């Protein structure tokens, strides 16, 4: 079934798209930077499919699912970002105490170690504190 190119259809998709972009602000900025564009594209595709299958009521049902998903996932991403921040601060504290091996173990033993935490090991200020030669 082809999607009719009506004024209402275009308006509904445009309003949905703009509203979804605004709601993406509920996610942490780092997450939005990485995934926001792709999430918006998937939402646009889902809107088209929902309209094709159920008209405006299909789009309304999509919005119900989307709002629930956005609420639970945005909260989870904020918690994840907070945990990541705490872990980075703990690693930095250990590094600044001169315990590089302990910091490496802390990073490596995480369930999903973030590559950015390994960069803490090469930070010039950390290198000075642990007596590591600095790159020029």
Order of alpha helices (4+ residues) and beta strands (2+ residues): alpha-alpha-alpha-alpha-alpha
